[in-house]
């Protein structure tokens, strides 16, 4: 019995050290982001970069609902929880809207400043930009008990019907309740901040220069942020995460080590 307890506490001690190690890694990354200056495109090098400039589309496209000309778009679908859902899930009852799905264009675009321009790959990025359009209402125009409700805009319905069967099914699951569709657009000449890893483009085999780089979520720092403000959200997220890691790691490893020592001393 004591042997089993020792194994359990040893695993707890190792797990605590691992959580602590991850917390330290996040703290180092946080300091790296805070201390990294905003670079000019021309002086950007391989590695973590912070850039500020305006958007230039690589390929002009239209956002799927409002048909606005843009370089990149994101559509987020949400449903409003009803009274029964609130009773069944009191913990999250304060949140009125829950996610259905998120769909994004994935198109690359240029970030341009006075010194040059660089390709930005927005895939897997954390995007924090202003909402361009909001569409709210019911898919059928009827509520849970057949009562009349505001029907969502026809352009939003057309978008839902154009989706894959799986995504369409997610929306239709909430056809008797209120849904909300948020459309985000990054348009030409919009001002943005980008934080990510500058890497050599796969199609380039010449000397490294800013024109041969692409900013994306890299394998090392695993950070990619696109937003209207420098990096506030990512700093807040990392700060909270590393504090939790350090706290849980210290408590788990300390308590496990103490209990492990007690087993051998008693």
N, C-alpha and C positions, 0 to 999 in steps of 0.2 A: 504493500500500500504506500509506504514511504517512498519506494522507488518510483511509482507512478506519479506521486506528488512532485518528486524532484524533477522528473521529465517535464511535467506541466509547467513548473516555475522556471525551468531552464529555457523552455520555448518562449515563455512570457518575457524573460530577460532579453533574449535574442531579438524578439519582435519589437520590444521597447527600444533597443539600440538601433534597429533598422528604421523605425519611425523617427527617432531622433536624428539619424543620419540624413534622412530625406528632408527634415526640417532645416538642418544646417545647409543643405544644398539649395533649398528655396531661399534661405536668407542670403546666401552668396549671390544668387541670381538677382534677387531684389536689389542688393547693393550695386550690382553690375548695371542694372537698368537705371537706377537713380543717378549713378555717376557718369553714365554714357551721355556725352553731349549730342545735341541734334546736329547731324552731319549735313553738309551740302552733298548733292548727288555726285558731283565730280570728285570729291575727296572720299567717298564711301569705299570701304575695303571689305574683303571677305570676313564674315563674322557678324555678330550682333550689331545692328544699326538702327538708329532713330532718324527718320526723315520727315520733313515737312514740305509740302508743295501743293500744286494743283493737279487735278486729274485730267489726263488726256486719253480718250478711248483708243484701244488698239482696233476695236471693231464696234461701230455704233450699233446699238440694239434698242428695242423698245421694252419698257417694263410690261409685264404680262396683263396687268389690270388697267392702269391709267394710261398705258401706251405712251409714257413719257420717254423721251430720248435719254439714254444713260449709258454708262460704261459698265455698271454692275448693279444687280438688284437682289433683294431678299424678300421673300413672302413668308410671314408667320401666321399660322392659323391657331385660334384659341376658342375655347367654348366656355360659356358662363355656367358655373355650377348652380344647381337648383337647391331648394330648401332641404330635400331628402338627402342629397349628397353632403350638405353641410352637417346634418345630424349624424350621418354615417362616418364622417371623417372630421371630427372636431379639431384635430391638430392643425389641419390646413384650412379650416373653415374661414379664416380671415382673408384667404386669397380668392377673389371673385372669379378670376379667369385661369384656366388651365390650358397647357399646350396641346394642340392636335398634331401639328407637324410644321417643319420649316423647310422651305425650298429656296434654293439660290441659283443664280445663273452660272457662277464659277468662271466667268470670263476674266482673263487677265487684262490689266490696263497699265498705263504709264503714270508714274508720279514725276512731275516736272517742276524744277525750280530754275533760277537764273543761270545755273551752271550746267544743266543738262537734264536728262530724263532716264528713269530706270523702270524696268518691268516689275509689276507687283502681282504676285499670285495670291488671290484672296481665299483659296481653298483652305479649309480648316482654321481660318482666322477667327478671332473674337472681334466681332464688328459692333461698334458703339456709335451709331449715327442717328440723326433725327428721323422720325417717322415722316414719310412723304404723304401717305394717304391712309385713312382708316375706314373700313367698311364693316358695319354692324347690322345684324338683323337675323331673321330665321331663313333657313333654306326653303322651306315650304310655305312660309307665311302663316303657319298654324302652330299653336303651342302644344304642350303635353296633353291637354284635355280638349283639343280641337278649337280653342279660342283663337281669335285673330291676333296676329302679331305683325310687327313691321317686317317686311320681307327684305332680305339683303339685296344690295344693288345688282342689277342684271349683269354688269361687267364682272362682278365677283363670282356670280353663279356660272358664267361662261368659263371663267378660269378654273373653277372647281371641276366642271365637266370635262375640261381638257386634260386633267391630271391622269396619272396611271391608275389602274384599278385599285391598287393598295392605298394610295393617298386619297383617292376619291371616297373609298370606303370609310376612311378615318373621319372625313367630314360628314358623310351621310349618317354615321352613327349618332350624330348630334343634330339631326335634321328637325327635331321637335323642340329644340332649345335655341337660345341665342348663341350665335357665333360671332367672332370678330376676326377680321383679316387685316393685318398690318403690312403695308408695302413700304419698303425702304429702298431708296435709289441713290446711287453715287453717280452724279452727272458730270459732264464735261465742265472743267474750270472750277469744280468744287474744291475747297481747301480741306486737306486731310493730313493727319499724322499717321505714319506707319512705323511699327516696331516689329522687327523680325530678323531672320538670318539672311544676309546677302551671300548668295552662292553663285558659282560659275554656271551659266546656262548650259544645258545638255547639248545644244546644237553649236557650241563654240569650242574651237580647238586652237585658238590663238592666245596671245598674251592677255593677261587680266587687265581690264579697264572697266570703268563704271558702266560703259555701254554693253559690256559682256556679262553683267551680273543680273540676277533676279532676286527679289526679296520674297521669302516664303517662310512657312513654318519649318524650321530646320530640325535635323536629327539630334543636335546637341542641346541647345537651349529650349527647344520645343515651345517657342513663343511666337505668336503672330497676332498683332493687334492693329486694327484699323479704326480710327475714330476722329471725332471733331476736336477732342481735347488730347493733349500730349500722350499720357499713358495712365491717367488717374485710376481708371477701373482696374487695370492689370496690377497696379501697385497695391491697391486696396485688397484685391483678391489674394495676392501673394503674401501680403502682410498678415492677413487673417489665417491663411493656410499654414505658414511657417510657425506662427504662435501656437496654433492647435497641435502641430506636429511636435514642437519642443515640449509643450506641456504634457501631452499624452505620453510621449516617449520617455520623459524623465520620470513620471509617476509610475508607468508600467514597468520600466527597467528597475527602478529603485525598490518598489514593492516586491517584485519577483525575486530580486537578489536577496532582500531581507528574509523572505520566507524560505528561500533556498538554503541560506545560512542557518536558519533556525532548525531545519530538518536535520542537518548534519551535526548541529551542536547539541540537540536534545537526545 
